[in-house]
Amino acid sequence: MRRGALLTLALAFALSGCSQASGSDRPQVVVTTNILGDVVEQVLGDQAEVTTLMQPNADPHSFEISARQAAEMDRADLVVSNGLGLEEGLQQHLDRAAEAGAPTLVAGDVIEVVPYASGEAAGAPDPHFWTDPATMTAVVDALESSAAEIDGIDSEKLAASAEAYRAELAALDAEMTEAFAAIPAQRRALVTNHHVFGYLAERFGFRLIGAVIPGGTTLAAPSAADLRDLSSAIEQAAVPTIFAESSQPDRLVQVLASEAKVQVDVVELFTESLTAPGEGADSYLQMMRANTQRIADGLNP
């Protein structure tokens, strides 16, 4: 009797441990990028177990996942991805999860897409929509709709949290509008590592002078001719600041600054990834506010 009781207790403990190891009994939502992961967590709150695949300070164009994470995608109640070709190293897993029947939300499918304006990717869809908070509002709307279909999600609580986050986005949008309005029109010119500010430029009236990497992906590389052409454009536009992305080394930007033969400051921005806590951009809202301040400081006289 005593041995049987001990075996029963041991089995119960083992099963409990397995349950804890596999997560809670809440709906499981898997998100590819950490920018979208933060937004999903803010909207869903404690109603779902949100797993973000992309680590802080990673490059969304090239990060990879483990076999275990890939399996989590297949079993998820919802898979949220950026789309528009951003997750280049992850697309095969996203395709497989969709084929396995996992419900999906591709953010790029629910927004008004802005094409790249120049460079090798000119005319192709630009996946960097988060640089415009108004566009992110459309993503929140679609997320609310998709999450409402998940068993175990309280739709009224979901609606309240989604509305609260939309208010946060509206406040951010107003702050960005005010900060950028103070920059003289002739100084609203942007140069970065690669083309990432198309949505911000269209919304807030900036000119995209160019990018060190001419394509829409960090996996491309600039040629000597690319650097010469961009150097000439910078001289003609009298650009005071070049912006380097935090997910990429700024060596190429420093080389370009030297090539341009003009006095050009290099300022780091958080563009394609959130940071770890305490590093300046551990949430989408914090990232955008930091970038807004740095752009305004870099371009104002």
C-alpha positions in Angstrom: 0.0 0.0 0.0 2.8 2.4 1.0 4.8 1.6 -2.2 1.6 2.1 -4.3 0.9 5.5 -2.7 4.5 6.6 -3.3 4.3 5.6 -7.0 1.0 7.5 -7.4 2.5 10.5 -5.8 5.7 10.3 -7.9 3.6 10.0 -11.1 1.5 13.0 -10.1 4.6 15.0 -9.5 6.1 14.0 -12.8 3.0 14.9 -14.7 2.8 18.2 -13.0 6.4 18.9 -13.9 5.7 18.1 -17.5 2.8 20.5 -17.5 4.9 23.3 -16.1 7.7 22.6 -18.6 5.4 22.8 -21.6 3.9 26.1 -20.4 0.5 27.1 -19.1 -2.9 26.0 -20.3 -3.5 29.5 -21.8 -3.7 29.9 -25.6 -0.3 29.7 -27.3 0.7 32.5 -29.6 4.1 32.5 -31.4 5.5 35.7 -32.9 8.5 35.9 -35.2 10.0 39.4 -34.5 10.5 41.0 -31.2 8.9 44.3 -32.3 5.7 42.5 -33.1 6.2 40.3 -30.0 6.1 43.3 -27.8 2.9 44.6 -29.5 1.2 41.2 -29.2 2.1 41.0 -25.5 0.7 44.4 -24.8 -2.6 43.7 -26.6 -3.1 40.1 -25.3 -1.8 40.7 -21.8 -2.2 37.7 -19.6 -4.8 36.0 -21.8 -2.2 34.1 -23.8 1.2 32.6 -23.5 3.2 34.7 -26.1 6.5 33.2 -27.4 8.7 35.6 -29.3 11.3 33.8 -31.5 13.6 36.6 -32.3 16.1 37.5 -29.5 16.9 41.1 -28.6 19.4 42.9 -30.8 19.0 40.3 -33.6 18.7 40.9 -37.3 15.2 39.9 -38.6 16.6 39.2 -42.0 18.9 36.4 -40.8 18.0 35.1 -37.4 17.3 31.3 -37.1 15.3 29.2 -34.8 15.6 25.7 -33.2 13.7 22.6 -34.0 11.8 23.0 -30.8 10.7 26.5 -31.7 9.7 25.4 -35.1 7.5 22.7 -33.5 5.9 25.3 -31.3 4.8 27.2 -34.4 3.1 24.1 -35.7 1.1 23.7 -32.5 0.3 27.4 -31.9 -3.2 28.8 -31.6 -1.9 31.8 -33.6 1.3 32.5 -35.4 2.1 36.2 -36.0 4.7 37.2 -38.5 5.9 40.4 -40.3 5.8 39.1 -43.8 6.7 41.1 -47.0 10.0 39.1 -47.1 11.4 40.3 -43.8 12.0 37.0 -42.1 14.2 35.6 -44.8 15.7 32.8 -42.7 12.4 31.8 -41.3 10.1 31.5 -44.3 10.3 27.8 -44.7 9.1 27.3 -41.1 6.3 29.8 -41.6 5.1 28.0 -44.7 5.2 24.6 -42.9 3.3 25.9 -39.9 0.6 27.2 -42.2 0.4 23.9 -44.1 0.1 22.1 -40.7 -3.0 24.1 -40.0 -1.7 26.7 -37.5 -3.8 29.9 -37.7 -1.6 32.8 -39.0 -1.6 36.5 -39.0 0.8 38.1 -41.5 1.1 41.8 -40.6 2.2 42.7 -44.1 -1.1 41.4 -45.5 -3.2 43.8 -43.4 -1.5 47.2 -44.0 -1.2 49.6 -46.9 2.1 48.6 -48.3 4.7 51.2 -49.3 7.2 50.1 -52.0 10.9 50.8 -51.9 11.5 54.1 -53.6 15.0 53.5 -54.9 18.0 51.1 -54.9 18.1 47.5 -56.1 14.7 46.8 -54.4 12.9 49.8 -56.0 9.2 48.9 -56.5 9.2 45.9 -54.2 7.1 45.9 -51.0 8.9 47.5 -48.0 8.5 45.3 -44.9 9.6 48.0 -42.4 6.1 49.3 -41.7 6.6 49.8 -38.0 8.4 53.1 -38.5 5.0 54.6 -39.0 2.9 54.1 -35.8 -0.3 54.8 -37.8 0.4 51.7 -39.8 0.9 49.7 -36.6 -2.6 50.6 -35.7 -3.8 48.5 -38.6 -1.8 45.6 -37.3 -3.4 46.0 -33.8 -6.8 46.0 -35.5 -6.1 42.7 -37.3 -4.5 41.2 -34.2 -7.6 41.9 -32.2 -9.8 40.3 -34.9 -7.6 37.2 -35.1 -7.2 36.8 -31.3 -10.9 37.1 -30.8 -11.3 33.8 -32.7 -9.1 31.9 -30.2 -10.8 29.7 -27.6 -10.1 31.0 -24.1 -9.7 34.6 -25.1 -12.2 37.0 -23.4 -13.3 39.3 -26.3 -14.3 42.2 -24.0 -11.0 42.2 -22.2 -9.2 41.9 -25.5 -11.2 44.9 -26.9 -10.2 47.0 -23.9 -6.5 46.2 -24.1 -6.4 46.7 -27.9 -8.1 50.1 -27.5 -5.7 51.1 -24.8 -2.7 50.3 -27.0 -4.3 52.1 -30.0 -4.4 55.2 -27.7 -0.7 54.7 -26.9 0.1 54.6 -30.7 -2.0 57.7 -31.2 0.0 59.5 -28.5 3.3 58.3 -30.1 2.2 59.5 -33.5 1.4 63.0 -32.1 4.8 63.2 -30.4 6.6 62.2 -33.6 4.5 64.7 -35.7 5.5 67.5 -33.3 9.1 66.6 -33.1 9.6 66.2 -36.9 7.6 69.4 -37.7 10.4 71.4 -35.9 13.0 70.1 -38.4 13.5 72.5 -41.3 12.1 71.0 -44.6 15.5 71.2 -46.3 17.1 69.2 -43.6 14.6 66.3 -43.6 16.9 63.9 -45.4 17.8 60.4 -44.2 20.7 58.1 -44.9 21.0 54.7 -43.1 22.7 51.3 -43.4 19.9 50.0 -45.6 16.5 51.1 -46.7 14.3 51.0 -43.6 12.6 54.4 -43.3 10.2 54.4 -46.2 7.0 54.4 -44.1 8.3 57.1 -41.8 9.5 59.2 -44.7 6.1 59.1 -46.5 4.2 59.8 -43.3 6.3 62.6 -41.9 7.7 64.3 -45.0 11.3 63.1 -45.2 13.5 62.6 -48.2 15.4 59.3 -48.5 18.8 60.3 -49.9 19.9 56.7 -49.9 21.4 53.8 -48.0 24.8 52.3 -47.6 23.4 48.9 -48.6 21.3 49.7 -51.7 18.8 46.8 -51.3 16.1 46.2 -48.8 17.9 43.5 -46.8 21.0 43.6 -44.6 22.2 40.5 -46.4 23.2 42.5 -49.4 26.5 44.4 -49.7 27.4 47.7 -51.3 29.8 48.1 -54.2 32.4 50.8 -54.5 30.2 52.5 -57.1 27.3 52.4 -54.7 29.4 54.2 -52.1 30.6 56.8 -54.6 27.0 57.6 -55.8 25.7 57.9 -52.3 28.7 60.1 -51.3 27.8 62.5 -54.1 24.1 62.5 -53.1 25.1 63.3 -49.5 27.3 66.2 -50.6 24.6 67.7 -52.8 21.9 67.4 -50.1 24.3 68.7 -47.4 23.2 65.9 -45.0 24.5 66.6 -41.5 23.9 63.2 -40.0 24.0 59.5 -41.1 22.0 57.1 -39.1 23.4 53.6 -38.3 21.2 50.8 -37.2 21.8 49.2 -33.8 21.5 45.6 -35.3 24.4 46.3 -37.7 27.9 47.4 -37.1 28.5 51.0 -38.3 31.8 50.3 -40.1 30.3 50.8 -43.5 28.6 54.0 -42.4 31.9 55.3 -41.0 33.6 54.5 -44.3 30.9 56.4 -46.2 31.3 59.4 -43.9 35.0 59.4 -44.8 34.2 58.9 -48.5 31.8 61.8 -48.6 34.6 64.3 -47.7 32.2 66.3 -45.6 31.6 66.7 -41.9 29.0 64.0 -41.2 27.9 62.7 -37.7 27.0 59.1 -37.3 24.1 58.4 -34.9 22.9 55.0 -33.9 19.2 54.2 -34.2 17.1 51.2 -33.1 15.4 50.2 -36.3 14.9 46.4 -36.8 15.1 45.0 -33.3 14.3 45.8 -29.7 17.1 45.6 -27.2 17.5 43.8 -23.9 16.0 45.6 -20.9 17.9 48.6 -19.9 19.6 49.1 -23.3 17.4 51.9 -24.5 14.7 50.2 -26.6 13.1 47.2 -24.9 9.6 48.1 -26.1 8.2 49.3 -29.4 7.1 52.6 -27.9 10.4 53.2 -26.3 12.3 52.4 -29.5 10.2 54.8 -31.5 10.5 57.6 -29.0 14.3 57.1 -28.8 14.6 57.2 -32.6 12.4 60.3 -32.9 14.6 62.2 -30.4 17.8 61.1 -32.1 16.6 62.0 -35.6 15.3 65.4 -34.4 18.6 66.1 -32.6 20.7 64.9 -35.6 18.9 66.9 -38.3 17.9 70.1 -36.5 20.4 73.1 -36.9 
